[in-house]
Amino acid sequence: MKKSNKNMYLFFVALTFSASILTFNACSSDDDITPVVAEEDEEVVTDDSGNTATLHDAFAEFDVDNTDIALSGSNVVVQTNGWTSHTSPYWSNTTSRTATPPGGTPITTVSATNHPLWVEPTATTHQFMSPGNIDDYNGTFTLSVSSSPALAATSTATGLGPIGISITGVVIYNDQEGPNMPLNDMTIGSFDYTAAHTGPQSYHYHLEPKAWSDDDDELVGIIADGFFIYGRKCNSTGTYPTDLDASGGHTSTTQHTTTAEYHYHIQNELYLNAYYILFPGDYQGTPSNIN
C-alpha cells in the first residue's frame, strides 16, 4: 500500500472508531450525558458531578421497536409508544363492535383494514371488549428512574393510570379500574388473552401477561420506582419465592445479575379464584411519574 493511501486508511479507521464511542441514544441530552468507553460494549455514562451509571442488563429484553432506553446522568429514561408486538383483538380491524363504558354512552368502533397483529377475541367477545384500538394511541409514555434504585423508608401507594412499563412497551396498571373500583368479573370480561384492554389513555395490562409470562420467571417490566418485576417464579430457586414482602418484592439474584438485588414478582395468589394481579401492592422505592 502506498504511504499516502495507508495514511488515509488509518485516518478513516480512527475517525470511525471515534464516532462509534461518541454515539448514544437519541433520547439523551448533550447537556446531561458524557459518554465514556466501556468494556464489552456496556453502556456507561458519567454526569457533570463525575457519578458513573450503567445500564442494567435487564433492559436488553425490552422491545426495541416500541421502547427507547437511554442513560441520562445517573438516571435511566424509558420511553415507549404504548404499543406491543404481540397479537390482540384490540388491534384495529374491520369487525364492528359496540362497547359501553361504565355510566357512559355506547361507542361503536370499526376500522378500514385489519392490523397484521389483529386476532379474533378468545378470552373476551366483541360485545364485551372496551372501546378503542391499540393503534389509536399515537403518543408516548416516559419514565425516568435512578439507575441504582433504593428502597424507601416508607412505601407509597400506587395510583390510577400507568405504574410501570412492560418489556413489550405496553404500560402496566394496578388492581383498580377506577377510583375505589377494584377489578371485578365484569371488568376482567373485557380483557384479551393476555389480561389487557384499552382504556382512557391506551392499551394496558392489569394481570399476568400470558403472551410471554405464564407461571414462570420471565421479566415482565419495570415499575415506576425503578425496580424490575418478574413472573411468579424466581430464577434463583426455580420456584415460587417464599420471602416476598407485601408488594411481592425480595432480594435475590435473577437471570440478569449475579449479585442479589431487590425486585418484584407477580404474586402467586389467586384473585377471584382465577387470576393473578400483576402489581397489587405499594411502591417500595420512590416512584417517578410516567408522563
Secondary structure as UniProt FT lines:
FT   HELIX           3..22
FT   TURN            26..27
FT   TURN            30..32
FT   STRAND          34..35
FT   HELIX           39..41
FT   STRAND          44..46
FT   TURN            48..49
FT   STRAND          52..54
FT   HELIX           57..61
FT   TURN            64..66
FT   STRAND          67..72
FT   TURN            73..74
FT   STRAND          75..80
FT   TURN            89..90
FT   STRAND          97..99
FT   TURN            102..103
FT   STRAND          107..109
FT   TURN            116..117
FT   TURN            126..128
FT   HELIX           134..136
FT   STRAND          141..146
FT   STRAND          151..156
FT   STRAND          164..166
FT   TURN            167..168
FT   STRAND          171..172
FT   STRAND          176..178
FT   TURN            179..180
FT   STRAND          181..182
FT   HELIX           185..188
FT   TURN            189..190
FT   TURN            193..194
FT   STRAND          196..197
FT   STRAND          204..205
FT   TURN            210..212
FT   STRAND          219..223
FT   TURN            224..225
FT   STRAND          228..230
FT   TURN            235..238
FT   TURN            246..247
FT   STRAND          249..254
FT   TURN            255..256
FT   STRAND          257..265
FT   TURN            272..274
FT   STRAND          283..285
//
